[in-house]
Amino acid sequence: GEAATCICRVEDVNVTFEDQQKINKFARNTSRMTELKSEIDSKKKSLQDLQDASDDLMMLEDDALLIPYQIGDVFISHTQEETQEMLEAAKEALEQEVRGLEDQVSAIQQVLGDLKVQLYAKFGNNINLEADES
């Protein structure tokens, strides 16, 4: 994971305990945001898989076909319509989870933005708070 690299050169600035707390909070939130973003990516991938499955189902001509649907280790057969409904429900649940995670990311970005303003105001060029995206 990308830890927030916090490079502090402290020749001319006094780093108080409170500053240190802010820096730590910045680092914690940055790594939390990285985790959330990768969770969002993986859920979006699952959504795409569900969408693909749904599209494949649409192309089946035979409505009477029973579709095996895996739940844990068990395959249960459903009609095409039932399977389509289950896929829709699964997609909706995932979309809701993604929205929740994206809300958390926005909230963290807000916190990081505030901390950045405060820390740059005090340390100027003596501190680097940009995430290392490499």
Backbone as JSON Lines, residues from 0, in Angstrom:
{"i":0,"aa":"G","n":[0.84,-1.21,0.0],"ca":[0.0,0.0,0.0],"c":[0.86,1.24,0.0]}
{"i":1,"aa":"E","n":[0.32,2.34,-0.48],"ca":[1.1,3.57,-0.46],"c":[0.9,4.26,0.87]}
{"i":2,"aa":"A","n":[1.93,4.29,1.66],"ca":[1.83,5.05,2.9],"c":[1.93,6.51,2.51]}
{"i":3,"aa":"A","n":[1.27,7.35,3.29],"ca":[1.41,8.77,3.01],"c":[2.83,9.14,3.37]}
{"i":4,"aa":"T","n":[3.57,9.58,2.39],"ca":[4.93,9.98,2.71],"c":[4.87,11.38,3.21]}
{"i":5,"aa":"C","n":[5.4,11.56,4.37],"ca":[5.34,12.84,5.01],"c":[6.77,13.27,5.25]}
{"i":6,"aa":"I","n":[7.26,14.1,4.39],"ca":[8.65,14.49,4.52],"c":[8.71,15.84,5.2]}
{"i":7,"aa":"C","n":[9.19,15.82,6.42],"ca":[9.25,17.06,7.18],"c":[10.69,17.45,7.39]}
{"i":8,"aa":"R","n":[11.05,18.59,6.9],"ca":[12.35,19.16,7.24],"c":[12.08,20.24,8.28]}
{"i":9,"aa":"V","n":[12.67,20.08,9.42],"ca":[12.19,20.87,10.53],"c":[13.2,21.9,11.03]}
{"i":10,"aa":"E","n":[14.12,22.29,10.15],"ca":[15.13,23.26,10.63],"c":[14.45,24.47,11.25]}
{"i":11,"aa":"D","n":[13.54,25.08,10.46],"ca":[13.08,26.4,10.86],"c":[11.66,26.4,11.41]}
{"i":12,"aa":"V","n":[11.08,25.2,11.58],"ca":[9.71,25.18,12.07],"c":[9.63,24.28,13.3]}
{"i":13,"aa":"N","n":[8.92,24.73,14.27],"ca":[8.74,23.93,15.47],"c":[7.54,22.99,15.29]}
{"i":14,"aa":"V","n":[7.8,21.69,15.31],"ca":[6.7,20.72,15.18],"c":[6.14,20.42,16.56]}
{"i":15,"aa":"T","n":[4.92,20.87,16.78],"ca":[4.31,20.64,18.09],"c":[3.65,19.26,18.12]}
{"i":16,"aa":"F","n":[3.25,18.85,19.3],"ca":[2.53,17.59,19.45],"c":[1.26,17.6,18.58]}
{"i":17,"aa":"E","n":[0.6,18.73,18.58],"ca":[-0.64,18.87,17.8],"c":[-0.37,18.7,16.3]}
{"i":18,"aa":"D","n":[0.76,19.29,15.84],"ca":[1.14,19.12,14.43],"c":[1.35,17.65,14.13]}
{"i":19,"aa":"Q","n":[2.05,16.98,15.05],"ca":[2.35,15.56,14.87],"c":[1.06,14.75,14.77]}
{"i":20,"aa":"Q","n":[0.08,15.09,15.63],"ca":[-1.22,14.43,15.6],"c":[-1.88,14.6,14.22]}
{"i":21,"aa":"K","n":[-1.8,15.83,13.71],"ca":[-2.41,16.11,12.41],"c":[-1.73,15.31,11.31]}
{"i":22,"aa":"I","n":[-0.4,15.25,11.4],"ca":[0.37,14.5,10.39],"c":[-0.01,13.01,10.44]}
{"i":23,"aa":"N","n":[-0.11,12.49,11.67],"ca":[-0.5,11.08,11.83],"c":[-1.9,10.82,11.3]}
{"i":24,"aa":"K","n":[-2.8,11.74,11.6],"ca":[-4.18,11.61,11.14],"c":[-4.22,11.65,9.61]}
{"i":25,"aa":"F","n":[-3.4,12.5,9.03],"ca":[-3.32,12.6,7.58],"c":[-2.87,11.25,6.99]}
{"i":26,"aa":"A","n":[-1.82,10.68,7.58],"ca":[-1.29,9.41,7.09],"c":[-2.32,8.29,7.22]}
{"i":27,"aa":"R","n":[-2.98,8.23,8.39],"ca":[-4.0,7.19,8.62],"c":[-5.13,7.29,7.61]}
{"i":28,"aa":"N","n":[-5.62,8.51,7.41],"ca":[-6.73,8.72,6.48],"c":[-6.34,8.43,5.04]}
{"i":29,"aa":"T","n":[-5.1,8.75,4.71],"ca":[-4.64,8.48,3.35],"c":[-4.61,6.98,3.09]}
{"i":30,"aa":"S","n":[-4.13,6.21,4.07],"ca":[-4.06,4.77,3.82],"c":[-5.46,4.15,3.84]}
{"i":31,"aa":"R","n":[-6.34,4.68,4.68],"ca":[-7.74,4.22,4.7],"c":[-8.39,4.48,3.34]}
{"i":32,"aa":"M","n":[-8.09,5.64,2.76],"ca":[-8.68,5.98,1.47],"c":[-8.19,5.04,0.37]}
{"i":33,"aa":"T","n":[-6.91,4.67,0.44],"ca":[-6.38,3.7,-0.53],"c":[-7.11,2.37,-0.42]}
{"i":34,"aa":"E","n":[-7.35,1.91,0.82],"ca":[-8.09,0.66,1.03],"c":[-9.5,0.76,0.45]}
{"i":35,"aa":"L","n":[-10.19,1.87,0.75],"ca":[-11.56,2.05,0.27],"c":[-11.6,2.04,-1.25]}
{"i":36,"aa":"K","n":[-10.63,2.72,-1.87],"ca":[-10.63,2.8,-3.33],"c":[-10.42,1.43,-3.96]}
{"i":37,"aa":"S","n":[-9.59,0.59,-3.34],"ca":[-9.39,-0.72,-3.94],"c":[-10.62,-1.6,-3.72]}
{"i":38,"aa":"E","n":[-11.31,-1.39,-2.59],"ca":[-12.57,-2.1,-2.34],"c":[-13.62,-1.69,-3.38]}
{"i":39,"aa":"I","n":[-13.68,-0.39,-3.68],"ca":[-14.61,0.11,-4.69],"c":[-14.31,-0.52,-6.05]}
{"i":40,"aa":"D","n":[-13.03,-0.55,-6.41],"ca":[-12.64,-1.15,-7.69],"c":[-13.08,-2.61,-7.78]}
{"i":41,"aa":"S","n":[-12.87,-3.37,-6.7],"ca":[-13.21,-4.78,-6.77],"c":[-14.73,-4.97,-6.83]}
{"i":42,"aa":"K","n":[-15.49,-4.11,-6.13],"ca":[-16.95,-4.21,-6.21],"c":[-17.46,-3.81,-7.59]}
{"i":43,"aa":"K","n":[-16.8,-2.82,-8.2],"ca":[-17.21,-2.44,-9.55],"c":[-16.93,-3.56,-10.54]}
{"i":44,"aa":"K","n":[-15.86,-4.3,-10.31],"ca":[-15.55,-5.43,-11.16],"c":[-16.64,-6.51,-11.0]}
{"i":45,"aa":"S","n":[-17.04,-6.78,-9.76],"ca":[-18.12,-7.74,-9.52],"c":[-19.41,-7.29,-10.2]}
{"i":46,"aa":"L","n":[-19.68,-5.98,-10.15],"ca":[-20.86,-5.43,-10.81],"c":[-20.81,-5.7,-12.29]}
{"i":47,"aa":"Q","n":[-19.64,-5.5,-12.88],"ca":[-19.47,-5.73,-14.32],"c":[-19.73,-7.2,-14.64]}
{"i":48,"aa":"D","n":[-19.23,-8.11,-13.77],"ca":[-19.45,-9.55,-13.98],"c":[-20.94,-9.87,-13.93]}
{"i":49,"aa":"L","n":[-21.66,-9.27,-12.97],"ca":[-23.1,-9.49,-12.87],"c":[-23.81,-8.97,-14.12]}
{"i":50,"aa":"Q","n":[-23.36,-7.8,-14.57],"ca":[-23.95,-7.2,-15.77],"c":[-23.74,-8.12,-16.98]}
{"i":51,"aa":"D","n":[-22.52,-8.66,-17.1],"ca":[-22.22,-9.57,-18.21],"c":[-23.1,-10.82,-18.15]}
{"i":52,"aa":"A","n":[-23.25,-11.37,-16.94],"ca":[-24.09,-12.56,-16.77],"c":[-25.52,-12.25,-17.17]}
{"i":53,"aa":"S","n":[-25.96,-11.06,-16.77],"ca":[-27.3,-10.62,-17.07],"c":[-27.5,-10.47,-18.59]}
{"i":54,"aa":"D","n":[-26.5,-9.88,-19.25],"ca":[-26.56,-9.73,-20.71],"c":[-26.59,-11.08,-21.41]}
{"i":55,"aa":"D","n":[-25.77,-12.02,-20.91],"ca":[-25.75,-13.36,-21.51],"c":[-27.12,-14.02,-21.39]}
{"i":56,"aa":"L","n":[-27.75,-13.85,-20.23],"ca":[-29.07,-14.43,-20.0],"c":[-30.09,-13.9,-21.0]}
{"i":57,"aa":"M","n":[-30.02,-12.6,-21.26],"ca":[-30.95,-11.95,-22.17],"c":[-30.92,-12.6,-23.55]}
{"i":58,"aa":"M","n":[-29.75,-13.13,-23.89],"ca":[-29.59,-13.66,-25.23],"c":[-30.13,-15.08,-25.37]}
{"i":59,"aa":"L","n":[-30.45,-15.71,-24.25],"ca":[-30.99,-17.07,-24.32],"c":[-32.39,-17.01,-24.91]}
{"i":60,"aa":"E","n":[-32.62,-17.87,-25.85],"ca":[-33.93,-17.87,-26.52],"c":[-34.96,-18.61,-25.68]}
{"i":61,"aa":"D","n":[-34.51,-19.65,-25.01],"ca":[-35.45,-20.59,-24.41],"c":[-35.81,-20.2,-22.98]}
{"i":62,"aa":"D","n":[-36.98,-19.67,-22.77],"ca":[-37.42,-19.25,-21.44],"c":[-37.6,-20.41,-20.48]}
{"i":63,"aa":"A","n":[-37.78,-21.62,-21.02],"ca":[-38.05,-22.77,-20.17],"c":[-36.78,-23.32,-19.53]}
{"i":64,"aa":"L","n":[-35.62,-22.88,-20.03],"ca":[-34.36,-23.36,-19.49],"c":[-34.23,-23.06,-18.0]}
{"i":65,"aa":"L","n":[-33.68,-24.02,-17.26],"ca":[-33.35,-23.74,-15.87],"c":[-31.87,-23.35,-15.8]}
{"i":66,"aa":"I","n":[-31.61,-22.27,-15.11],"ca":[-30.26,-21.74,-15.02],"c":[-29.66,-22.15,-13.67]}
{"i":67,"aa":"P","n":[-28.53,-22.86,-13.65],"ca":[-27.9,-23.15,-12.36],"c":[-27.29,-21.87,-11.78]}
{"i":68,"aa":"Y","n":[-27.58,-21.64,-10.53],"ca":[-27.12,-20.42,-9.87],"c":[-26.38,-20.89,-8.63]}
{"i":69,"aa":"Q","n":[-25.14,-20.49,-8.48],"ca":[-24.35,-21.01,-7.37],"c":[-24.51,-20.14,-6.14]}
{"i":70,"aa":"I","n":[-24.89,-20.8,-5.04],"ca":[-24.96,-20.12,-3.75],"c":[-24.04,-20.9,-2.82]}
{"i":71,"aa":"G","n":[-22.9,-20.32,-2.48],"ca":[-21.91,-21.08,-1.72],"c":[-21.45,-22.26,-2.55]}
{"i":72,"aa":"D","n":[-21.6,-23.48,-2.01],"ca":[-21.15,-24.67,-2.75],"c":[-22.3,-25.33,-3.49]}
{"i":73,"aa":"V","n":[-23.48,-24.74,-3.38],"ca":[-24.66,-25.41,-3.92],"c":[-25.13,-24.72,-5.2]}
{"i":74,"aa":"F","n":[-25.43,-25.54,-6.21],"ca":[-26.05,-24.97,-7.41],"c":[-27.55,-25.16,-7.32]}
{"i":75,"aa":"I","n":[-28.27,-24.08,-7.5],"ca":[-29.73,-24.16,-7.46],"c":[-30.23,-23.73,-8.83]}
{"i":76,"aa":"S","n":[-31.17,-24.47,-9.38],"ca":[-31.65,-24.09,-10.7],"c":[-32.9,-23.23,-10.6]}
{"i":77,"aa":"H","n":[-32.9,-22.18,-11.4],"ca":[-34.03,-21.26,-11.43],"c":[-34.41,-21.01,-12.88]}
{"i":78,"aa":"T","n":[-35.62,-20.53,-13.06],"ca":[-35.99,-20.12,-14.41],"c":[-35.17,-18.88,-14.77]}
{"i":79,"aa":"Q","n":[-35.17,-18.6,-16.05],"ca":[-34.43,-17.44,-16.55],"c":[-34.9,-16.16,-15.87]}
{"i":80,"aa":"E","n":[-36.2,-16.05,-15.72],"ca":[-36.77,-14.84,-15.12],"c":[-36.34,-14.69,-13.66]}
{"i":81,"aa":"E","n":[-36.41,-15.8,-12.92],"ca":[-35.99,-15.77,-11.51],"c":[-34.51,-15.41,-11.4]}
{"i":82,"aa":"T","n":[-33.72,-16.0,-12.27],"ca":[-32.27,-15.74,-12.23],"c":[-32.0,-14.28,-12.52]}
{"i":83,"aa":"Q","n":[-32.72,-13.74,-13.52],"ca":[-32.57,-12.34,-13.88],"c":[-32.89,-11.45,-12.68]}
{"i":84,"aa":"E","n":[-33.96,-11.81,-11.96],"ca":[-34.35,-11.03,-10.78],"c":[-33.28,-11.1,-9.69]}
{"i":85,"aa":"M","n":[-32.7,-12.3,-9.5],"ca":[-31.64,-12.45,-8.49],"c":[-30.41,-11.62,-8.87]}
{"i":86,"aa":"L","n":[-30.08,-11.61,-10.16],"ca":[-28.95,-10.82,-10.62],"c":[-29.21,-9.33,-10.39]}
{"i":87,"aa":"E","n":[-30.42,-8.9,-10.69],"ca":[-30.79,-7.49,-10.47],"c":[-30.65,-7.12,-9.0]}
{"i":88,"aa":"A","n":[-31.17,-8.0,-8.14],"ca":[-31.11,-7.74,-6.7],"c":[-29.65,-7.67,-6.23]}
{"i":89,"aa":"A","n":[-28.82,-8.59,-6.72],"ca":[-27.41,-8.6,-6.34],"c":[-26.72,-7.32,-6.82]}
{"i":90,"aa":"K","n":[-27.08,-6.9,-8.03],"ca":[-26.49,-5.67,-8.58],"c":[-26.89,-4.46,-7.75]}
{"i":91,"aa":"E","n":[-28.16,-4.39,-7.39],"ca":[-28.62,-3.25,-6.58],"c":[-27.9,-3.19,-5.24]}
{"i":92,"aa":"A","n":[-27.75,-4.35,-4.61],"ca":[-27.06,-4.41,-3.31],"c":[-25.62,-3.91,-3.46]}
{"i":93,"aa":"L","n":[-24.95,-4.38,-4.51],"ca":[-23.56,-3.96,-4.75],"c":[-23.47,-2.47,-5.04]}
{"i":94,"aa":"E","n":[-24.39,-1.98,-5.85],"ca":[-24.37,-0.55,-6.19],"c":[-24.53,0.29,-4.93]}
{"i":95,"aa":"Q","n":[-25.36,-0.19,-4.02],"ca":[-25.58,0.52,-2.76],"c":[-24.29,0.52,-1.94]}
{"i":96,"aa":"E","n":[-23.61,-0.64,-1.89],"ca":[-22.34,-0.73,-1.16],"c":[-21.32,0.23,-1.76]}
{"i":97,"aa":"V","n":[-21.26,0.27,-3.09],"ca":[-20.31,1.16,-3.76],"c":[-20.6,2.61,-3.4]}
{"i":98,"aa":"R","n":[-21.9,2.98,-3.42],"ca":[-22.26,4.35,-3.05],"c":[-21.82,4.67,-1.63]}
{"i":99,"aa":"G","n":[-22.03,3.74,-0.71],"ca":[-21.63,3.93,0.68],"c":[-20.12,4.15,0.8]}
{"i":100,"aa":"L","n":[-19.36,3.34,0.06],"ca":[-17.89,3.47,0.1],"c":[-17.45,4.79,-0.51]}
{"i":101,"aa":"E","n":[-18.11,5.18,-1.6],"ca":[-17.75,6.45,-2.24],"c":[-18.06,7.63,-1.33]}
{"i":102,"aa":"D","n":[-19.14,7.52,-0.54],"ca":[-19.44,8.56,0.45],"c":[-18.32,8.65,1.49]}
{"i":103,"aa":"Q","n":[-17.83,7.47,1.92],"ca":[-16.73,7.47,2.9],"c":[-15.49,8.13,2.31]}
{"i":104,"aa":"V","n":[-15.2,7.82,1.04],"ca":[-14.05,8.43,0.38],"c":[-14.19,9.95,0.34]}
{"i":105,"aa":"S","n":[-15.38,10.43,-0.02],"ca":[-15.61,11.89,-0.06],"c":[-15.38,12.52,1.31]}
{"i":106,"aa":"A","n":[-15.88,11.85,2.35],"ca":[-15.72,12.38,3.7],"c":[-14.24,12.46,4.06]}
{"i":107,"aa":"I","n":[-13.49,11.42,3.71],"ca":[-12.05,11.41,4.01],"c":[-11.33,12.48,3.2]}
{"i":108,"aa":"Q","n":[-11.72,12.64,1.95],"ca":[-11.09,13.68,1.12],"c":[-11.28,15.06,1.75]}
{"i":109,"aa":"Q","n":[-12.46,15.25,2.34],"ca":[-12.75,16.5,3.04],"c":[-11.78,16.69,4.21]}
{"i":110,"aa":"V","n":[-11.63,15.65,5.02],"ca":[-10.72,15.69,6.17],"c":[-9.3,15.97,5.71]}
{"i":111,"aa":"L","n":[-8.86,15.25,4.67],"ca":[-7.5,15.43,4.16],"c":[-7.3,16.84,3.64]}
{"i":112,"aa":"G","n":[-8.3,17.36,2.95],"ca":[-8.22,18.72,2.42],"c":[-8.03,19.74,3.54]}
{"i":113,"aa":"D","n":[-8.81,19.58,4.62],"ca":[-8.7,20.49,5.76],"c":[-7.31,20.4,6.4]}
{"i":114,"aa":"L","n":[-6.86,19.16,6.6],"ca":[-5.54,18.96,7.23],"c":[-4.44,19.55,6.37]}
{"i":115,"aa":"K","n":[-4.56,19.34,5.05],"ca":[-3.56,19.88,4.12],"c":[-3.44,21.39,4.28]}
{"i":116,"aa":"V","n":[-4.6,22.05,4.29],"ca":[-4.62,23.5,4.42],"c":[-3.9,23.93,5.71]}
{"i":117,"aa":"Q","n":[-4.24,23.25,6.81],"ca":[-3.64,23.61,8.1],"c":[-2.13,23.35,8.11]}
{"i":118,"aa":"L","n":[-1.74,22.19,7.6],"ca":[-0.32,21.81,7.66],"c":[0.53,22.65,6.7]}
{"i":119,"aa":"Y","n":[0.01,22.88,5.49],"ca":[0.76,23.73,4.56],"c":[0.84,25.16,5.07]}
{"i":120,"aa":"A","n":[-0.23,25.61,5.75],"ca":[-0.21,26.97,6.3],"c":[0.94,27.11,7.3]}
{"i":121,"aa":"K","n":[1.17,26.07,8.05],"ca":[2.23,26.16,9.05],"c":[3.62,25.82,8.46]}
{"i":122,"aa":"F","n":[3.68,24.76,7.64],"ca":[5.0,24.26,7.22],"c":[5.42,24.68,5.82]}
{"i":123,"aa":"G","n":[4.45,25.19,5.04],"ca":[4.8,25.59,3.68],"c":[5.52,24.48,2.93]}
{"i":124,"aa":"N","n":[6.64,24.84,2.31],"ca":[7.37,23.87,1.49],"c":[8.16,22.86,2.3]}
{"i":125,"aa":"N","n":[8.13,22.99,3.63],"ca":[8.88,22.05,4.46],"c":[8.17,20.71,4.6]}
{"i":126,"aa":"I","n":[6.96,20.61,4.05],"ca":[6.22,19.37,4.21],"c":[5.67,18.95,2.85]}
{"i":127,"aa":"N","n":[5.65,17.64,2.61],"ca":[5.09,17.15,1.35],"c":[3.96,16.18,1.67]}
{"i":128,"aa":"L","n":[2.75,16.56,1.3],"ca":[1.58,15.74,1.62],"c":[0.95,15.13,0.38]}
{"i":129,"aa":"E","n":[1.66,15.18,-0.74],"ca":[1.06,14.61,-1.95],"c":[1.23,13.11,-1.92]}
{"i":130,"aa":"A","n":[0.15,12.39,-2.23],"ca":[0.23,10.94,-2.25],"c":[1.15,10.52,-3.39]}
{"i":131,"aa":"D","n":[1.92,9.52,-3.08],"ca":[2.86,8.99,-4.08],"c":[2.1,7.94,-4.87]}
{"i":132,"aa":"E","n":[1.7,8.27,-6.1],"ca":[0.81,7.39,-6.85],"c":[1.52,6.23,-7.54]}
{"i":133,"aa":"S","n":[2.85,6.19,-7.44],"ca":[3.58,5.15,-8.19],"c":[3.24,3.76,-7.66]}
